[in-house]
Amino acid sequence: MGRRLIRGLSGATVFLVSVALLSVRHRGTRETARYPGLREEMSENPERWSKVSLEDVTEGGGRREKDLQVHPLEGYRTEGSLTLGDIFIAVKTTKRFHQSRMELLLDTWISQAREQTYVFTDEEDDALKRRMGDHAIFTNCSAEHSHLALSCKMASEFDAFLASSQSWFCHLDDDNYLNPRALLKLLSSYSATWDVYLGKPSLNRPIWASETLPNNQTKSVHFWFATGGAGFCISRKLVNKMVPWASGRNFLSTSELIRLPDDCTVGYIIECKVGGQLLPNGLFHSHLENLQLIPPSQLTQQVTLSYGVFENKLNVIELSGPFSPQEDPSSRFRSLHCHLYPDTPWCLQAVGW
C-alpha cells in the first residue's frame, strides 16, 4: 500500500512538471513572436529557458505572509548578471522641492543607489551639489509645470542616458520611493536588447491627441503612455530608436507637435514614431491611485511607491512602525526604508526598533 502511494505521488509530481514544461514552452512561443530577438537568444542558450522546478509549478500556491519579506539583492541576479550598475536612474525635481522632497529621497532609497542615480533640476543648489556631486544635473530649464518645461528636463535625462554606458533608462519623480531590489528583479525578466517600455498608465484607455502637420494641418493620434508620476523604464535598444525624436532639442520639438507633457510625449514617440508599445506593470505606483489599497505584506514587492492627496485625503501607504504616523506623516517612506534596510543608522535609533 505504501509503495503504491509513493509511486502515485511520484507520478503526480512528474505530471505536474510535464504540464509546467509545456506551459513554459507555450509561453516562450508567444514571447518569441512578440520579441523577435528572443528567438535567437533561446537558440543560443537553450538550457537557460528549459529549467523548471516543482517550486515553479506550485508558485503562488503557498500561504501569503503577513509580514514584509526582504530578500538579498544578489538573489535577483539572473544568468545575464544584471546589476544596479546597468541601470540609469533619473529623478526629476525642481528647486522648490529640494528640501521638502529630495532630502527625504537622499536619506532613504537614493542612499542605496547613489552611483546609479542622477537628479535633474532647474536651479543650482549648493546643498544638493554637496550630497550628489556631479550626479546633480542643473538643466537651466524653467521651473514652471508646463509641458515645455517638463519636456526640457526629460530631454536632459535622455541625453545624459545616451552619453552613458548603462543598458536601462528609468525615470522617476521626486515623490517616488524606488525599491532597488524590486526594480532589479523586474528588469532581470527582460533583455535590454529587446524593445521594452515598462510602466503604469494613468488612464484605462489610450490618450488621443492632435498632431501638428505642415501647412497648418493636423491629424488625430492615439497611444498609451506610462505616467511619469509612477516612474517608467525603457531598454537601451528602444531608447536608441527614439533618438531622432528624443535627443537634444528634438524632444521639445516633438512635444510641441502634440502639446502634451513629457510622459505623454515618451509614449507618443514609442508607439506612433517607433512602433513600440507600453508593457503595463502593476508594480509601479503614483499618487493618482489609492495607495492604501496596497496590502502591507506586498509593499516590498513594489517597484515604486508615492504619496500625495487622493480624493481630498492624504494618500500614503499603510505601514506599521518603526516610526509613528506623527513622526513620519507625509509619505511613510522612512518607515518603509527601515523595513527594507533595517541596518540604516537612523532606523536603529527608532524607539522599540
N, C-alpha and C positions, 0 to 999 in steps of 0.2 A: 504493500500500500504506500509506504513512504517513498520507495523508489519511483513508483508511478507518479506520485505527486511532484517529486523533484524533476522527472522528465517532462511533466506537464508544464511546470514553471519555466524550465529551460526553453521549451518550445515556444511559450508565450513571449519570452524575452527576445528570442530570435525573430519572431513575427513582428514585434514592436520595432526592433532595429531595422528590419527589412522595410517596413512601412515608412520609417523616418528617412531611410536612404532614398526611397522612391520620391518622397516629398521634397527632399533636398535637390534631387535631380530635376524634378519638375520645376521647382523654383529657380534653379540655375538656368534652365532653358528659357524661362521668361526673362531673367535678368540679362542673358546674352543677347536677346532680341532688343532689349531696352538700351543696353550699353554694348555696342559692337566691340569695343576694346576688351571687354571681359572675356570674349571667346578665346582670344589669343592667350590671355593670362591663364585661363583654365587649362589650355592645352600644354602650356609650358610648365605649370605646377599642378598636375592632376592630384597629387597627394594632399595638397592644401585644401582642396574642395571636396575630398572624399571622406574626411574624418567626421564621424558622428559617434556619440556615446549614448548609453542608456540615460545619462543625466540630461542630454539634449532632448531625448524623446519625452521625458517627463517634466521638462522645464515649465514652470508655471503651475504645476500641479500640487506643489507643496504649500504649506501654510504661509500666510503673509505676516512678516514680522511687524510688530507694532513700533519697535524702536528703530532709530536711524541706523542704517547699515553703511559702514565705511570700509572700503577695500583699498589696498595699497595701489598707488599709481602704476607701479610696474606691472601689475596684473592685467592691465588693459593693453599691453603692447602685443601686437599681432606678429605674425611671421615677417611682415613688412617692417617691423620695428618703428612704427610711427611714434614720435615723441613730441613733447610740447615744443621742442626746438624747431619742428617742422611747421608750426602754426604762427601766423602773423595776426596778432590781436589788436584791433584798432578801437579806441574808445573816443567817442565824440562828446565834447563838452563845450562850455562857454565860461568866460571869466566869472560871471555871476555865480556859478555853481562850483567854483574851485574849492571853496572851503566847506560848503554845506554838503556837497555830494562827493567830490573827488577824494577828500581826505578819508571818508568812510571806505571808499574802494581801495585806497592805498593802504589803509590799515588792515583790510581783510583780504579779498581774493587776489588783488594785484601783488601782494607780498609773496604769493606762491607762484606767480608767473611774471615776475618783474622783467626778465630778459626778453620775453616774447611780446610784451605789451607796450603800445605806443599811444600816447594821449594827444589828440588833435583838438586844439582850442583856438580862440580868436585873438587873445591878447597875452602879452608876456606877463609872467608871474614868477618872481624870484623863489617863492616858497615851493611852487610846483617844480621849478627847474632844479632846486636842490634835491628833491626827492626822486625825480625821474631822469635827471641828466639830459642826455641828448635823445631820450625817448619822449620828451615833451616837445611836440611839434607846434610851433606858433605859425598859423596859416595866413594871417593877415586877412582872413575872411570877415565879413560883417558878423556882428553879434546878434543880428536880427533872426527871428524864427521864420524867415521867408524861404520859399523853395530855392531861390538862388543862393542864399547864404548857406543853407544846409547842403546844397549840391556842391558849393565851393569846398566845403570841408571833406565831403565824400570824394571829390576829385583828388584832394591831397592824400587821402587814405589810399586810393587806388595807385597813385603814382609812387607812394612810399613802398607799397607791397611789390609793385612791378620792379622796383630797384633792389628788392631783397632776393634772397635765395629760398625762401620758405615755399612750401607746397600748398598751403591753405591760407585763405584770407577770411578772417572772421571780424565782423563789425558789431560793436555794442554801443549802447547809450550809457550816459553817466548815472542812470538809475537802475542799472542791471547788476546783479550778482552773477558772476560766472563760476561754475564749478569745473575746474580744470580736469578733474578725474572723469566726470561725465562727458565733457567735450572730447577728450581723448578716446574714450570708449566709443562714442558715436562716430567720429571721423575714421576710426580704425575699421569701421564696417564698409568704408568706401575706398576708392582709389583716387588720388589727385590727378591721375591720367584719364579719368572719366569727366564728363560734363556734369558737375554736381552743384546744385543750388539748394541749400537746406535752410529752412526757417519756418515760421508760422504766419499764415495770412491773418490779417485782422478782419477780413471780410469773408463771408461764406459764398462768395461768387467772384468772378473776375471783375476788375475795375475797368470802366470804359473811359476813354479819353479822346480828344480831338487832336490829331497830329497835323502840325502845320506843314503845308506843301508850298512849292514855288507858285508865284502868281496869285497869292492870297487865297489859295485853295486849302481845304482841309479834308481829312478823312477820319472816320471813326476806327479806333483800335481798341482791343480789349486784351487783358493779360492778367495773370496772377502775380502778386508780389509778396515778399516776406516783410512784415512790418519791422522797421528798424528798432522800434521800442522793445522788441523781444530778442533782437540780435539775429544774425544770419551768417552762414558760412558758404564760401564759393571755392571750388577747386582751382588750382593754378591753370589747368588746361582751359577751363571756361573763362577765367579772367583774361587770359591771353587772347581769346576770341573776341572779347569785349573791347579791346584796345581802340579800334577805330572810333568808337562812340564814348569811351570812358576815360581815356588818358588825357592828361593836360586839360586844356580848356574845352576839349571835346565833350566832357561830361556836362559842363554848363550849357553848351550849345544843344546837347541832346535833351537836357532838362527843359530848356526853353521850347523845344518842339511840342511838348505835351503839357507844359506849365503845371507840373506836379512836383512834389518833394523828392528828395534824394532816394528814399527807399522805393518809391514808385518807379523812378527812373531806372533803377537797377533791374527791376522786374521787366520793364518795357524793353530794355536793351537785350536782356537774356531771351525773352520769348519772341519779341517782334523783330529783332535785328539778327540775333544769333541762331534762333530756332531751338533754344533750350527750354527747360521747364522747371518750375518750382517743385521740389520734393517736400511736401508739408511734413513737419515733425512736431509732435506734441510736447517735446522736451524743452522747447523754448517758450518763455512766458513774458508778457508785458503787463503794464498797469491797466491795460484796456480790458482785462479779464478779471473775474473774481478770484483772487489768489487764495482766498480762504477755503476754496473747494479742493485744493491740493492736499491729499492726506499727509500728515506729518511723517508717516512711515515711508513716503515716496519722495521726500524733498531732496535727498542726496542723489537721487537718480536723475534729477532735472538738470539740464544744461545751463539754462539761465532762469533767473527769477527777478522780480521787480517790486516796486511799491509805488504808492500814489493815492489817488482818490478815485473811487469807483461808485457810481450812483450816489454821489454826495456823501460817501462814507470813507473813512480811512481804509485803504486797501493794502493789507500786509499779510504775509504768510502766518499761519498759526503754528507756533512752536514753543515748547516749554523749555525754560532755562537756557543757559545759566543766568542770563540777565532778565530781570522783570520787564514787563511792558513799559514801566515807567523809566527804567534805565536804558532801554533800547526800543524807543517808541515808534520811530518813523518808518523803519524798514525791517527790523528783526534780523538784519544782516550780521550783526556782531554775534548774536546767539547762534545763528546758523553756522557761522565761521568756526565757532568753538566746538560745535558738534563735528565738523569736518576736520578741524586741526586743533585738537584739544591741548597740544603742547605749546600753543601760542602763549607767550608770557602773560599778556593781559587777560587771557582766558583762565590761567592758573590762579589769578588773583581774585576771580569772581567768588563771592561768598557761597560756600557749600558746593563748589565745583571740584 
